[in-house]
Amino acid sequence: MKNITILSCLFFGLIFSGCESEELTETPPNIVLFLVDDMGWQDTAVPFWKEPTPFNNLYHTPNMQRLAEEGVKFTQAYATPVCSPTRVSLMTGMNAARHRVTNWTLKKDAIQPMEKNHPSLLFPKWNVNGMSPVGGDPNAVHATPLAQVLQDVGYFTIHSGKAHLGADGTPGEDPKKLGFDINIAGHAAGAPGSYLGTENFGNHIEGKETWAVPGLEKYFGKDIFLTEAITKEAMIALDSAVSSEKPFFLYMAHYAVHTPIMGDHQYLQKYLEKGVDSTEAKYASMIEGMDKSLGDIMNYLERKKISDNTIILFMSDNGGLSVHTRGGEPNTHNAPLSSGKGSMREGGIREPMLVKWPQVTVPASTSKHHVIIEDFYPTILEMAGVDSLETVQKIDGKSFVSVLKGEVCDELRPLFWHYPNEWGPIGPGIGAASAVRQGDWKLIYYHVDRRMELFNLKDDISEITNRYAENLEKAKELAVVLTNHLIETKAQMPTDIKTGRVVEYPIAFFK
């Protein structure tokens, strides 16, 4: 491998990073991005709060604990409320308001069924076809994909698991058209027809055609869980990468722990024996199987003696599912955070995040730095030594490489969320909304009734007390910041059916 000079203080320092970084020269690192689907902030034995919780004591995730001990834990890392917007932000570096893939994708040129015939709002024609590597695709965002950039600078690129980046029948549905040399089991759908090899992962089952996981025929009829199958295939692909003597980028994107909630029998029984609700026991077994996959990848790197030159990033695509399908009381599965997947509350957007960068990150350290999913794009490129880049899209993300190096970064930049859509279920913070967090303060603006919530997350992580009425000055300050973002990104807003007018920006409600 040739050496690459990382000139972060030039390109990335001006465009991507909020803090300056020193120039350094090193062999390009291998990069593993381990993304879990629907994994909540509390779905782990690793405590991301100030103290362990009952959920931390329930789940068995020794490999997440191992990764946390070897790297840095981010306690205030964010994604979007649902999956496709997060994945497109990850692959483009764009905020969801800008790329307009604001809801989950599936059918070409079609909004989601729950967005039709809404009683109060007419939803905009968002980019229902997801992302596209070519210009001119209708209802899609044209962008330079992360994997394509890495492939172009010499990386062997592997996609394993859930893609969900483009609608069925569009270029974006195929990871190989987005810069991946190898695609394992990725297609347009965001959930598997089945996690069971004995059920062919949903293939050859009437009614499951859309959700059937492709490309794993060798495991059909076998007693194997989907999480394990795609991990095995990922390691086979890694063998090819190692043989090529190229640095590699493995995007290990699990379908787990998305519905359908199905027990992984390798881990299920012990949770049932503890008296855990049967649905929650199945869920816990899926968490443990995901963690086993992480351990398998880490062990592979050590066996091949390449762990010292491999970066591992661990993240989830949205908050843990809680409003339906789970056992127990709805909207409680991410406590102390409020609500869950689909929500602008913390339970819907705050994620478990871990990073190990050998010789760079401090083992067993914790960072309170605010990170959002679009930050991964410039960060990974800076890690790979990409020191200049012209992209089709404007990059909203900021590199957190300087944070990983332990440099003090005290900026209070705002983080933004925008969801002018309908998800379906009803729960705290769920529905069409926009939000901003700056420092300890967070403002949520609901499109249906123009209601606003203002929370101080330092004092009220559970978002119990709405401080809007008592602190109108702070609410106005954040409404200005949020409005400016929506205007700058040309964010789409719904139309109020009763008035026939586009929903106002939040600043409209302040004198």
N, C-alpha and C positions, 0 to 999 in steps of 0.2 A: 504494500500500500504506500502511496506517496504521501508526503506531509502536506498539510493544508494550513495556511495561516488564517487565523480567525481575527478579522479586523473589526471586532464588535464596536470599538470606539469610533469607527468611521461610519459604516452604513447602519449597523444595528443601533449604535449609540444615538444616531440622529433620528432614526425612523422607528425602530422597534423598542428600544429599551428606555426605561425611565431613569436609569442610573448608568454611570460610566463603568466600563470593564477594561481590564488590562489586555494588551495584545499578547497572544500566546501561540505557540506552534506545537502541534501534536499530531499523532496519527489519527485519522478520522475514527471516531468511536462507532461501534455498533450501537443501535438504538432499538429498544423494545418498548413499544407503547401498549400497555395492557389496559384495555377499556372494558368495563363491565356494564351490562345493560340493566338499568333500573335499580342499581345498588344504592341503598340509602346510607346516610352519614353514620348510622348506628348499626349497620349490617356487618359487624366485624368485632373481633375481640380487641382490636386496637382502639383505645379511647381517643376520640378527636375533640372531646369536651375537656373541661377543667378537671373532671373526675370520671372514673368508670361508671357506667350505667348498667341496669339489669340486662339490656340488650348486649352489651359488651361481654357480660358474663354468660350469656346464652350461646353465642356463636363461637365456633371453633375455627379459627383462621391462623394457624401457627406460621404460615408462610408470609402473610401480611405482617405479622409481628416480626418475623425475621427481616423483612424488607425495611420495616420502620426502624429496627435496631441498626441496620446497615446504612440507612440514608436519613432523609429529612421528611418530617410529617407536616403537611400544610393543613391547618385547622380552619382556614377561611377560604376555601377554593370553591368555585362555582361553575355550573353549567347552565343550561336552559331548562324550562319545566318539562319538555318532552324531547324525544330522541332525535329525529331528523334535523331540527335546527342546531342541536349540539354538534352532530356529526359533520354538517356542512360548515359550521364555524371552525371546527377542528381542521378540516381539510382546506379551508380557504383563508383563515385568519380574519374573517369578517364577522362583525356583530350581526345578529339575526335581523335587526331592523334594516340593515343595509342589504343583506343577501336575499331577504324576503322568502326564504324557505322557513316560514314561521310555524308550520305545523308538520305532523308526520305525513310522509309521502307514501303512495302506493300505486293508484291507478293514474294512467296518463291523462293529463288535461282535466282532471276531476278534483274538485274540492271534496272534503270528507263528508260523509252522509250527515253527521251531526251538525254540520255547518249550514245545512239547507233548512229552510222554514224555521229559522230562529224567531222567537216572538218579538224580540226587540231590536236586533241588529242585522244588517245586511253586510256580510263579510267581503273584504276585497279579494280580488283574484290574485292570490299570492303565488309564489313560484312552486306550484304543485308538482312540477316535474323534477324538482331538486336541483342538483348542480350538473353542469355540463362542461366538458373540456373543450368544446367548440362553440364559436359564436353563432348566434342566429337561432338557437333552439328556443322555441316559444315556451313561456311559462317555466323557464329555468334560468339559473344564474350562471353566467360564464365566468370561470375563474381558473387560475393556474393552480392545479392541485398540489398539495404538499408532497405526495408520493412522486409526482412527476418531476418536481424540482430535485428531490433526492435521487431519483433514477438518473436524471440528466447529469448529476455531478459524480456518478459512479457507484451509487448504492444499489445493492441487490434488494429489491422491495417485495415484501410478502404480505398479503392480506389473508387473515384466517378468521373466519366467523361471520358475524353480522355486518353487512354493508349499509343498506338502507340510506343510500346517498342520492338515488335517482329513481323515478317512477318506472314501472314496468314498461318495457319497450322503448326506453330512452337510453342514450349513451351512458348516462350517469349510473345506471343500474349495474354496470359491469366494472368492477374494480380494475380490470386490466386496461380499460380505456382511460383510467384516471392515474396511470403511472405505476401500477403494480405489476411486477414480473409474474407473480403467481397469485391466483385467487383460489382460496379454499372456502367453499360453502357460502360465498357472499352473493346476494342478488337483491331484488327490489324490496322484498318483504322484510318487516321488522321483527318478526317472531317466527318460531318454528312450528310446523304442524304437529310435531311431537319431538320430545327429547330422547326418545327411546329407539335404539337400533332395531329392537324387535318389532317396532312399528315403522321401520324404514324412514324415520325422521319426518313422517307425514307423507312420504311418497306412496303412490298407488292406493291412497285412501280417498274415497269419494268425498268431495266437499273440502278437501285439504290442499287442493292443487296450488292455490296461490301461495300457501305457506310452506309447501314442501321444500325442505332444505336440499339444494342441488349438490351433486358432485361427490357424494360419500357412499356410492354404491357398494364399495368393498366391505362396508359395515352393515349392510342391510341384513336383517334377520339375526344379527348378533346381539348378545347381551352387553351392550355398551351404551353409556350415556353420551349425548351430543357433546357436552363439554370436554369429555375425555377424547372423543374421536377427532375433534378439530385440533386439540392439543397435540395428539399423535401426528397428525398431518403437518402441523406447523413445524414440528421437530424434524420431520423428513425433509421439508423445504429448507430448514436451516442447514441440514447436511449439504444441500446443493449450494447454499450461500457460502458456507465455510470452504467448500471445495473450490469455489470460484475465486477465493482470496480477495473478494471485494468486501468492503464494509456492508453491513446489512441493516435494513429497517424492517422490523417485524411489527406489524399492526395486529395485535392479538385481541380481536374484538368479539367478546363472547356474546352469544344469545342469552345466556344465563345472566341475571335471574328473572328475565321477562316471563310473563305468562306464556303458555299454560304452566301453572305451578305443578310440577311432577317430581315425585320423590326419587332421589338417586339412592338406590338400595344399598350402595356401599357405605352410606353414612346415615341412613334414615332411622334405623332401629334404636340407636342410643337416645335420640331425641324423643321418640315415642315412649321409651322406658323412663324418661324423666318426667313424663306426664304432660309434655308439650302438646298443645292443640294439633290435630292431625295435619291441618293445612300448614300451620307454622313449622311443624316438624319437617314437612316436605321442603318448605322454603329454606330452612336451616341446612338441609342436606344439599340443596343446590348451591348455597353459599360455600359450604365446605368443599364441594366438588370444584367450584371456581378457584378456591384457594389452593387446592391440590394442583390445579393447572399452573398456577403461579409458581409453586414449588418445583414442578417438573421442569419448567423453563429455566428457573434459577439453577437447578441441578445440572441441566444440560450445559449451560454456560460454564459451570465449574468443571464438568467432565472434559469439555473441549479446551479448557484452560484459556478461555476468552472472557471470563467474567470481569477481569480487571480493566478491560477496554470496552465494556458494554454498559450503557446507560439504561436504566429501567425507570419508566414513568408509569404510575398506576392512577387510574381515574375512573369515574362513573359518568354516564351520559345524562342523568337527571336524578332527582330525588327518588327515594324508595316508594314503591306503590303502597298506598295506604287507604284510599277512599273506598275501594271495593276489592273483592276476590280474596283478600287476606282473612285469616282467622282473628277473632277478637274484635275489639272496638275499632271502628274506622277512624282514620286520621290520627292515630296514636303511635304508629310503628316507627316514627323517627324522633320520638321524644328524647331530649327536651325541645327539639325543633317542632314547629307547628306544621301540620298538614303533611303533604307528600307529593308524589308525581302529579304534574299538571298544575301545580300551584305556584304562585309568586311568593308565597311564604317560604321561610328558610328550608322547611322540609322538602320542598319541591325543587330547590336549586342548589343547596349546599352539598358538597360531595366529599367523600373520602379520597384524599390525594397523597401519594407517596412518591418520592424521587430518590433514586440511588445513582450517584455519579462518582465512581471510584476516584479517589485522590482529589475530589472537588467538594462534595457534600460532607458535612460533619456527621458521623454516625450518631444515631439516636437523638438527633436534634429536632426542634420544632420551630416552625415559622408561622407567624400570624399575618404574613403578607397576603394581601388580597389578590387572588388570581381568578381569571375567568377563562372559559374554554378556548376563546380565540387567541389567547396568549400562547397556546402550545405551538401554533404554526411558526411564529418568528423565533420562539425558543428552540425548537427542534432544528430549525435551519441554522441558527447560530451555533448550536452544539455540533452540527455537521460541518461547520467551517464555511458556510455560504456567506461570503462577505459582500456580495453585491447581487441584486436581483431586480428584474423588471417583471412585475406581475400585471395581469389583466385587471385585477381588482385592487381597490384600496385596502390596505391592511389596517384593521382596527386594533389587533392584539399588540401587546407589549411584551418583549422578551423578559423572562424572569431569571436569565442566566446569572445576572449579578447577585440576585438573592441566593441562588444555589451556591455561589462562591462565598457567601457570608458577608457581602458588602451591605452596609446600611442603606436602606432605600425608604425614605420617609415621605414619599409623595402620597397625596391623598386624592389620587385620580378617581373619578366616578366609574362605577360599573353599571351597565345597562341591560335591561331585559325588555323584550317587546313581543307580545302575543295577541295580535288582533284577530283571534280565532276562537273556535269553540272546541273544547276537548270532550265534553259530554257529562261526566259525573259532577256532582255538586259537593263542595267542601270548602273549607277556609282558603281563601286566596285563589280558588279555581275559577277560570273564566277569562274572557278577553280583558287584557290589562297591559300596562307598561309600568316599569319600576326602575328606580335608581338607588344605588347605595354609594354614599360618600362618607368616608370615615366610619363613625359608629351609627350614622343615621341612614334610614331607609324609607323611601316614599313609594307607595303603591297607588296607582291610578287605575280605577276600574272603568271600563268603557261603557258598560250597560247603564249605570246610574250616575257616573261621574264622581263616585265616592272616592275618598282618599284615606289612606292609612299611613301614619307616620310612627315609626318605631325607633327606639334607641337600642340597638342590638347588644351593646356592651352591658346595659343594665337589664335588658329584657330579651334574652335570646329566644324565648318562647313566643314572642310577639303577642303578649296578652293585653298590653295597655296601648291603645291608640292615642298618641300624643298630639294629634292634628289640631284639635280645638284649642289646646292650651299653648301651642307653639306655632302659631301661624307664620311667624317670620322664618323659622327653619323650614316649614313646609313650602313657603313661597320660594325660598332660596333653592330648594331641591327641584321644585316645579320648573324654575327657570332653566336649571341644568338639564333636566329631562326634556323639556320642550326644545331647547337648542339642539340636543342630540337627535330628536325626532325630525326636526327640520333639516339638519345637516345630512342625515342619512336618507332623506326623502321617504321616511317610514310610511307605510300604508296604515290607514285608520279605517275602522268600520263606518258604516252609515247608519244613523238612527232612523229606523223605519217610521216612527211616528212623525218626526219633523222633516225627513227627507234630506237632512244635512249630515255632512261628515262629522264624526265625533270630534269635539274641540280638543286642542292641546291643553294640558293641565294648567298652564299659566293663565288661561282664559278665566279662571275662577278666583283670581286675585286682583285686587284693585292696584 
